Each structure stands twice: as structure tokens, then as C-alpha cells.
Amino acid sequence: MKDAVYTLAHTIANYSLALKENEKVLLVTTSLETRDLLEALIDEITKLKAIVSIRISDQALAAQIIEKSSEKRIELIKKQDAFDVENFDAFISIVYSINDYEGKNISKEIRRKQGEALKESHEKKINERKWVLLNYPSPLDAYKAKMEYRDFKKYAFEVMNVDYQAMHEKMKPLKELMDKTDKVRIVAKDTDLTFSIKGMPSIPCVGDKNIPDGELYSAPIKDSVNGKITYNTPSPYNGNVYTNVSLTFKDGKIIEATCNEDNDKLNEIFNTDEGARYVGEFSLGFNPKIINPMGDILYDEKIFGSLHFTPGCCYDDCDNKNKSSIHWDMVLIQRKEYGGGEIYFDDVLIRKDGLFVLPELKELNFGYEK
């Protein structure tokens, strides 16, 4: 396991962040249970003569503090966040999950105020700084994956340590095709959705931001989305988990949203602001090591044979002009065992039941069709 930890740390420092001498790195973790990775990262970062600082928090205490936030505290964290963005070149965030429901009692108003206060510095961090986000395997993650902890930890490091450079090469024909595509159609159980990505760039995600990784994303023309999509994986958001979420669109806007749980609470999320009912991202996932959902979006959005269609804010590098304080990645798996489905680019079938059918794209099937 030590070798896998150091392999990941080496990848983050040298490939994901491509750190240079004297660059300043802020290493943030939610638990000292991540100590072996922290030690490896410190070693790898300092080998490159970059400057590392570390900040350790606690998931439950952080939720408690946010829940009890005052206007003065929100102003303070706004200044702290702005300071971080101005004084660090790169950020590594390591999450150690102990409870998905931490933060459930934070009021909508506090979330809104804090989101607004941090929006400027957050966008600058995401779009103008180097960063990596990963989840260190925890017993809770193992439970969600229905695995023993030692097996899950081994699995998690295998997933995070895939060959991203090789994946990037395999992705190039899909990027070329997506860049010249106008109309996209998605078909699956309780799903028939169309939209345009004409003129929008496609962005490879190959271990340079999120880890694990393995997706290619674009964004729909804001008012072009019509039809219905039903997601077949759990969709966590702010301490709640929604299943069988179904969204109906007209001219880009969500006009109906339902789920198996609380439809009113679900629609509260989409009423957060005007952009929350429009979509900021469309992405195809193909990490060959990630097969089943576990309720953790860092893993689930990379599931082999999946896609995610994301209500909320777009990214600056694929700007469809939709701005929102939310960005909710919601996942539909199209492999046969999850009900199957098709994706069409300009009325040409490009993926069926999770497998690419065009000869130039079959490398992205990673041998699964054999």
C-alpha cells in the first residue's frame, strides 16, 4: 500500500499540478487518518522545491461552525478565502468522509449567504489556480461500496492510480468528434433528451483536477435542452440523498423535478437562483476501474459507461453563460445491467449500452466489449 500511496503523491505533484520551484501549495485535509498520503505529498512537493503549508479540519466540527455562522463569521471566512487564493498557487484538498449527513441542519439561508460570500474567490481558485480534489478511502466509503475496508482501500488506490496519460491519448478521437458536434440525443429508461453543444469546447479530465478521474465534458447551449432525463444513481446534496431523480426540460429550463423522496425539498434546490434550473455541464464518464455507484460523486461521475448532466453553474473553460451557486452532478449509467441506453451525435449512434460503437472510439471501451 505504501507504494500505491507514493505513486499517487508523485502523480499529483508532478503530473496533476506540475509544480515548479517556489510555487506555494496549500494542503487541506479533514482528518489525520490521511496521514500516510500527507507525508508522501510533503515529500514529493518538497523534492520539487515547492513550498507546502497544511491545514487540518474536522468534518463534524466544520459543519457545526457553519450551522452557527453569524454575519461577522461569514465576512471573516470571505477574507480568509480571498487571502488563500491570492497567496497560494496550488491547492490539494483531501476529504475523509465520516458521515454524509453532516451539515444536514445548516439552514438554506446560511448556505446562500456563505455561497455568495465565497463565490468570487471560489471561481478564481477553480479557474485560475491549480488544484486537486480527492477522497481518501474511509470506512464509510467502504460501507457505501459494500466492501470490507481493507479491500476498498486497495481498490480506491487502484482507481486513483490509473494511467491518466494513456487515457488522455485514447480520449483524443472522442474530443475531436465532440468538438464538431451540434445535436446530442440521450435515450434510456424514462429518458429521451435532446440539446445542442454547437461551438462549445470539450474538456478532457484526466487526473489534473479530480482524482479519480476519467471524463470528457462540454456544456449544452443554455436554452437548447428539451425532453426528460431520469438518473439511476443516488444524488447526494447538502446532507440529503435523492434517488430516481427525474427532470423535464423545456427550452433549457427544468419545468418539473421529481424523486422518490421529498419533491418539495428537491425543488427548493432548483429554486436556489435562476441558473439552478438550467444546465452547466454535459459529460461522458469512462474510468475502466469504476463500475458501480457508491453515492460519492467523485467516483460516480467517472463510472464506465455513464454520463452526467449537471444543473447549475458552468465552468469558465466551457462557458454557456449559465451562472448559479449550485453545480449538481447527477449520473445516469447506460450499461446493460443498468437498463442500457444510447447516445447520438448529430443523429449518429456513438455509444450503446455504455460501449462506444464507432471504430475510432473503441479504445475507450478498455476491452469491455470482448
Phi, psi and omega per residue, in radians:
M1 nan -0.587 3.140
K2 -1.037 -0.707 3.126
D3 -1.089 -0.708 -3.135
A4 -1.145 -0.676 3.127
V5 -1.117 -0.789 -3.125
Y6 -1.246 -0.550 3.049
T7 -1.075 -0.778 3.127
L8 -1.127 -0.789 -3.142
A9 -1.067 -0.726 3.114
H10 -1.093 -0.752 3.134
T11 -1.075 -0.791 -3.108
I12 -1.087 -0.834 -3.059
A13 -1.236 -0.718 -3.006
N14 -1.650 -0.592 -3.074
Y15 -1.812 -0.985 -3.051
S16 -1.097 -0.867 -3.097
L17 -1.722 -0.344 -3.112
A18 0.790 0.992 -3.030
L19 -1.170 2.535 3.119
K20 -2.058 2.860 -3.128
E21 -0.966 2.328 3.090
N22 1.273 0.031 2.996
E23 -1.184 2.504 -3.057
K24 -1.759 2.221 -3.046
V25 -2.078 2.249 3.037
L26 -1.798 2.071 -3.131
L27 -1.801 2.028 -3.061
V28 -2.070 2.323 3.088
T29 -2.415 2.693 -3.137
T30 -1.740 0.124 3.134
S31 -2.948 2.565 3.020
L32 -1.377 -0.022 2.992
E33 -1.116 -0.247 3.130
T34 -1.605 0.290 -2.939
R35 -0.996 -0.709 -3.095
D36 -1.090 -0.671 3.101
L37 -1.254 -0.663 3.089
L38 -1.030 -0.819 -3.136
E39 -1.078 -0.744 3.135
A40 -1.134 -0.713 3.121
L41 -1.129 -0.755 3.111
I42 -1.034 -0.748 3.103
D43 -1.066 -0.841 -3.069
E44 -1.199 -0.658 -3.133
I45 -1.181 -0.770 -3.105
T46 -1.259 -0.460 3.030
K47 -1.040 -0.572 -3.139
L48 -1.509 0.062 3.134
K49 1.107 0.468 2.964
A50 -1.510 2.909 -3.041
I51 -1.914 2.148 -3.048
V52 -1.989 2.401 2.969
S53 -2.150 2.717 -3.085
I54 -2.282 2.519 3.109
R55 -2.374 2.207 -3.075
I56 -2.035 2.260 3.113
S57 -2.208 -2.937 -3.141
D58 -2.473 2.284 -3.024
Q59 -1.030 -0.824 -3.089
A60 -1.206 -0.754 3.140
L61 -1.153 -0.685 3.113
A62 -1.072 -0.736 3.109
A63 -1.109 -0.700 3.130
Q64 -1.106 -0.741 -3.134
I65 -1.131 -0.771 3.130
I66 -1.098 -0.741 -3.133
E67 -0.986 -0.594 -3.070
K68 -1.772 0.363 -3.068
S69 -1.119 2.474 2.979
S70 -1.885 3.006 3.093
E71 -1.041 -0.672 -3.111
K72 -1.188 -0.644 3.110
R73 -1.169 -0.730 3.129
I74 -1.070 -0.684 3.091
E75 -1.135 -0.663 3.132
L76 -1.134 -0.812 -3.113
I77 -1.216 -0.462 3.032
K78 -1.077 -0.758 3.113
K79 -1.165 -0.712 -3.135
Q80 -1.117 -0.741 -3.130
D81 -1.152 -0.710 3.094
A82 -1.102 -0.693 3.096
F83 -1.052 -0.809 -3.135
D84 -1.016 -0.820 -3.074
V85 -1.137 -0.631 -3.122
E86 -1.349 -0.397 -2.983
N87 -1.962 -0.096 3.102
F88 -2.145 2.521 3.133
D89 -1.594 -0.430 -3.055
A90 -2.582 2.645 -3.089
F91 -2.306 2.338 3.015
I92 -2.123 2.072 3.141
S93 -1.965 2.138 -3.131
I94 -2.042 2.002 -3.109
V95 -1.737 2.306 3.035
Y96 -2.065 1.803 -2.982
S97 -1.378 2.303 3.068
I98 -2.041 -0.395 -3.075
N99 -2.905 2.019 -3.141
D100 -1.146 -0.274 -3.063
Y101 -1.687 0.014 3.003
E102 -1.075 2.279 -3.105
G103 1.683 -0.043 -3.100
K104 -1.079 -0.506 -3.075
N105 -1.584 0.016 3.093
I106 -1.217 2.252 -3.055
S107 -1.230 2.689 3.105
K108 -1.043 -0.631 -3.105
E109 -1.191 -0.719 3.100
I110 -1.133 -0.733 3.102
R111 -1.047 -0.724 -3.121
R112 -1.127 -0.832 -3.111
K113 -1.116 -0.747 -3.139
Q114 -1.179 -0.707 3.109
G115 -1.049 -0.756 3.124
E116 -1.147 -0.698 -3.108
A117 -1.146 -0.623 -3.054
L118 -1.684 -0.043 -3.001
K119 -1.019 -0.825 -3.069
E120 -1.113 -0.838 -3.123
S121 -1.219 -0.601 3.120
H122 -1.120 -0.782 -3.137
E123 -1.136 -0.644 3.109
K124 -1.169 -0.707 3.122
K125 -1.107 -0.801 -3.083
I126 -1.172 -0.713 -2.965
N127 -1.741 -0.326 -3.048
E128 -2.144 -0.088 3.127
R129 -2.090 2.829 3.036
K130 -1.483 2.438 -3.125
W131 -2.719 2.699 3.045
V132 -2.415 2.373 3.068
L133 -2.141 2.295 3.057
L134 -2.581 2.762 3.063
N135 -1.853 2.072 3.043
Y136 -1.287 2.314 -3.065
P137 -1.056 2.229 -3.138
S138 -2.108 2.882 3.051
P139 -1.008 -0.584 3.083
L140 -1.115 -0.742 3.098
D141 -1.071 -0.731 3.121
A142 -1.086 -0.705 3.103
Y143 -1.069 -0.787 -3.127
K144 -1.156 -0.561 3.118
A145 -1.467 -0.041 3.136
K146 1.048 0.774 -3.130
M147 -2.307 2.705 2.948
E148 -1.132 2.606 -3.017
Y149 -1.048 -0.774 -3.086
R150 -1.128 -0.617 3.090
D151 -1.215 -0.708 -3.138
F152 -1.163 -0.701 -3.133
K153 -1.064 -0.748 3.086
K154 -1.085 -0.779 3.123
Y155 -1.056 -0.789 -3.084
A156 -1.051 -0.735 3.139
F157 -1.257 -0.546 3.021
E158 -1.096 -0.761 -3.138
V159 -1.114 -0.749 -3.095
M160 -1.272 -0.406 -3.065
N161 -1.764 0.434 3.057
V162 -1.118 2.824 -3.112
D163 -1.395 1.654 -3.061
Y164 -1.247 -0.538 3.125
Q165 -1.169 -0.709 3.078
A166 -1.154 -0.698 3.100
M167 -1.060 -0.686 3.138
H168 -1.063 -0.720 3.110
E169 -1.105 -0.767 -3.135
K170 -1.131 -0.450 -3.061
M171 -1.391 -0.322 -2.988
K172 -1.022 -0.756 3.113
P173 -1.112 -0.605 3.094
L174 -1.186 -0.711 3.095
K175 -1.076 -0.757 3.129
E176 -1.047 -0.737 3.137
L177 -1.197 -0.781 -3.102
M178 -1.124 -0.625 -3.118
D179 -1.115 -0.440 -3.130
K180 -1.860 0.160 -3.120
T181 -1.501 2.494 3.015
D182 -1.775 -1.262 -2.992
K183 -1.618 2.311 3.039
V184 -2.036 2.388 3.020
R185 -2.232 2.318 3.118
I186 -2.053 2.218 3.138
V187 -2.215 2.331 3.074
A188 -2.883 -3.049 3.116
K189 -1.045 2.195 -3.128
D190 0.995 0.528 -3.106
T191 -2.466 2.222 2.939
D192 -2.693 1.801 -2.943
L193 -2.294 2.399 3.050
T194 -2.250 2.626 3.084
F195 -2.910 2.942 3.123
S196 -1.929 2.468 2.978
I197 -2.103 0.387 -3.074
K198 -1.013 2.195 3.105
G199 1.424 -0.109 3.131
M200 -1.514 2.401 3.107
P201 -1.292 2.795 2.983
S202 -1.941 2.411 -2.980
I203 -2.067 2.041 3.080
P204 -1.269 2.414 3.052
C205 -2.056 1.795 -2.978
V206 -2.354 0.977 3.028
G207 1.470 0.196 -3.126
D208 -1.751 -0.022 3.097
K209 -2.410 -1.286 3.100
N210 -1.579 2.517 3.017
I211 -2.355 2.172 0.060
P212 -1.210 2.895 -3.088
D213 -2.428 3.130 -3.135
G214 2.346 1.240 3.096
E215 -2.708 2.839 3.022
L216 -2.296 2.089 -3.042
Y217 -2.079 2.714 3.009
S218 -2.428 -2.753 3.089
A219 -2.629 2.475 3.107
P220 -1.285 2.592 2.901
I221 -0.963 2.281 -2.848
K222 -0.938 -0.758 -3.043
D223 -1.721 0.273 -3.012
S224 -1.672 -0.118 -3.008
V225 -1.436 2.225 3.088
N226 -2.491 2.500 3.115
G227 2.021 -2.709 -3.008
K228 -2.384 2.489 3.029
I229 -2.319 2.414 3.088
T230 -2.160 2.117 -3.077
Y231 -1.525 2.391 -3.083
N232 -1.917 0.381 3.009
T233 -2.210 2.741 3.086
P234 -1.067 2.505 -3.134
S235 -2.103 1.638 3.126
P236 -1.310 2.536 3.058
Y237 -2.785 2.087 3.041
N238 0.844 0.867 3.036
G239 1.479 0.052 3.047
N240 -2.162 2.709 3.107
V241 -2.159 2.234 -3.111
Y242 -1.976 2.407 3.135
T243 -2.145 2.711 -3.136
N244 0.926 0.721 3.120
V245 -1.197 2.264 3.131
S246 -2.196 2.221 -3.105
L247 -2.114 2.298 3.065
T248 -1.921 2.291 -3.061
F249 -2.016 2.537 2.947
K250 -2.399 2.098 -3.135
D251 0.883 0.753 3.044
G252 1.639 -0.334 -2.998
K253 -1.784 2.428 3.021
I254 -1.241 2.013 3.136
I255 -1.816 -0.206 3.066
E256 -2.652 2.381 3.123
A257 -2.430 2.186 -3.139
T258 -2.353 2.820 3.096
C259 -2.732 3.129 3.128
N260 -1.391 -0.227 -3.033
E261 -1.812 -1.876 -3.005
D262 -1.950 1.808 -3.113
N263 -1.129 -0.611 3.125
D264 -1.111 -0.786 3.135
K265 -1.151 -0.652 3.084
L266 -1.066 -0.800 -3.110
N267 -1.243 -0.430 3.025
E268 -1.023 -0.674 3.134
I269 -1.112 -0.771 -3.122
F270 -1.312 -0.156 3.045
N271 -1.702 0.131 -3.107
T272 -0.964 -0.781 3.082
D273 -2.801 3.106 -3.047
E274 -1.072 -0.696 -3.080
G275 -1.273 -0.249 -3.096
A276 -1.184 -0.348 3.119
R277 -1.682 0.140 3.028
Y278 -2.060 2.977 -2.977
V279 -1.922 2.373 -3.114
G280 -1.896 -0.130 -3.074
E281 -2.728 2.460 2.941
F282 -2.262 2.243 -3.025
S283 -2.540 2.578 3.040
L284 -1.870 2.328 -3.110
G285 -1.890 2.475 -3.106
F286 -2.749 0.752 2.974
N287 -1.311 2.042 -3.003
P288 -1.194 -0.221 -3.130
K289 -1.617 -0.224 -3.083
I290 -1.867 1.972 -2.981
I291 -1.969 -0.696 -3.035
N292 -2.110 2.625 3.131
P293 -1.284 2.628 3.080
M294 -2.359 0.203 3.102
G295 1.360 0.308 3.088
D296 -2.141 1.965 -2.968
I297 -1.125 -0.505 3.111
L298 -1.050 -0.575 3.054
Y299 -1.527 -0.866 -2.927
D300 -1.107 -0.602 -3.109
E301 -1.267 -0.162 3.118
K302 -1.812 0.080 -3.064
I303 -0.959 2.346 3.104
F304 -1.057 2.236 3.128
G305 1.416 0.364 -3.104
S306 -1.972 3.020 2.924
L307 -2.498 2.731 2.918
H308 -2.265 2.530 -3.066
F309 -2.280 1.973 -2.730
T310 -1.968 1.858 2.987
P311 -1.118 2.450 3.073
G312 2.012 -2.700 -2.933
C313 -1.201 2.468 3.014
C314 -1.459 3.021 3.025
Y315 -1.693 2.648 -3.121
D316 -1.074 -0.557 -3.102
D317 -1.427 -0.029 3.022
C318 -2.569 1.254 -2.889
D319 -1.581 1.828 3.047
N320 -1.692 0.233 3.046
K321 1.309 0.173 3.091
N322 -1.599 2.071 -3.134
K323 -2.021 2.440 -3.118
S324 -2.837 2.810 3.051
S325 -1.506 -0.071 3.063
I326 -1.953 2.725 2.986
H327 -2.619 1.723 -2.949
W328 -1.969 1.729 3.100
D329 -1.256 2.127 -3.119
M330 -2.213 2.355 -2.832
V331 -2.005 2.369 3.012
L332 -2.109 2.094 3.074
I333 -1.638 2.319 -3.075
Q334 -1.972 0.192 3.064
R335 -1.192 2.788 -3.028
K336 -0.952 -0.751 -3.065
E337 -1.204 -0.181 3.072
Y338 -1.925 0.339 3.067
G339 1.806 -0.144 3.092
G340 1.274 -3.009 3.133
G341 2.664 2.923 -3.126
E342 -2.293 2.672 2.980
I343 -2.210 2.297 3.119
Y344 -2.066 2.369 2.968
F345 -1.931 2.050 -3.119
D346 0.866 0.835 3.062
D347 1.190 0.201 3.060
V348 -1.861 2.217 3.114
L349 -1.165 2.143 3.123
I350 -1.980 -0.420 3.106
R351 -2.529 2.315 3.116
K352 -2.275 2.263 3.136
D353 0.902 0.674 3.058
G354 1.485 -0.058 -3.124
L355 -2.003 2.345 3.100
F356 -1.231 2.396 -3.058
V357 -1.847 -0.353 3.112
L358 -1.302 2.385 -3.071
P359 -0.938 -0.708 -3.076
E360 -1.248 -0.196 -3.115
L361 -1.840 -0.104 -2.972
K362 -1.183 -0.316 3.054
E363 -1.042 -0.493 -3.138
L364 -1.355 -0.024 3.021
N365 -1.455 -0.204 3.064
F366 0.889 0.618 3.069
G367 1.454 0.026 -3.067
Y368 -1.218 -0.337 -3.090
E369 -1.465 -0.092 -3.069
K370 -1.448 nan nan
